[in-house]
Amino acid sequence: MSNFSQERLMQVLLAPQISEKATFIADRNNQVVFKVAPDATKPEIKAAVELLFSKGDNKVEVLSVQVLNVKGKIKRFGRTFGRRSDWKKAFVRIKPGQDIEFAEGGAV
């Protein structure tokens, strides 16, 4: 599959990004949105999705990966200002006709 260690690939994807925009993109462009590790690369994200969501005969094939760095918001706590951490978002396009299941019975 790839020359990445399986241990590293298990740490690349942190969580699916579930929002109204992510649902719209999933329906329209056959893309799934993930929150990923800040140091993850596009080939690592592609390999991680193909490894984690392919089960038996149901192979998931990734066509493309787009990455977006999200800057943390500045928040105020009384008189002091704090800042949320920066994070990375990945838009993963899968082959038409395939789907990714996050939980038993649910598919995107």
ZILINZI-V640928 format. One record per residue. N is the residue number from 1. PHI is phi in whole degrees, -180 to 180 (* if undefined). Layout:
N_PHI ; N_PHI
This chain:
1_* ; 2_-154 ; 3_-98 ; 4_-90 ; 5_-72 ; 6_-65 ; 7_-64 ; 8_-67 ; 9_-64 ; 10_-72 ; 11_-101 ; 12_-74 ; 13_-84 ; 14_-96 ; 15_-167 ; 16_-73 ; 17_-97 ; 18_-102 ; 19_-154 ; 20_-64 ; 21_-65 ; 22_-65 ; 23_-68 ; 24_-62 ; 25_-65 ; 26_-62 ; 27_-72 ; 28_-82 ; 29_-111 ; 30_57 ; 31_-116 ; 32_-124 ; 33_-108 ; 34_-127 ; 35_-88 ; 36_-123 ; 37_-62 ; 38_-61 ; 39_-101 ; 40_-74 ; 41_-106 ; 42_-60 ; 43_-62 ; 44_-66 ; 45_-64 ; 46_-61 ; 47_-65 ; 48_-66 ; 49_-65 ; 50_-66 ; 51_-73 ; 52_-76 ; 53_-108 ; 54_-92 ; 55_-132 ; 56_59 ; 57_-79 ; 58_-85 ; 59_-87 ; 60_-103 ; 61_-113 ; 62_-90 ; 63_-89 ; 64_-156 ; 65_-133 ; 66_-119 ; 67_-119 ; 68_-134 ; 69_-89 ; 70_-101 ; 71_-80 ; 72_-70 ; 73_-77 ; 74_-90 ; 75_-120 ; 76_-109 ; 77_-123 ; 78_68 ; 79_-90 ; 80_-99 ; 81_-109 ; 82_-124 ; 83_-137 ; 84_-75 ; 85_-70 ; 86_-74 ; 87_-147 ; 88_-120 ; 89_-119 ; 90_-123 ; 91_-102 ; 92_-108 ; 93_-93 ; 94_-107 ; 95_-63 ; 96_-58 ; 97_94 ; 98_-99 ; 99_-141 ; 100_-114 ; 101_-101 ; 102_-85 ; 103_-136 ; 104_-61 ; 105_89 ; 106_-105 ; 107_-136 ; 108_-118
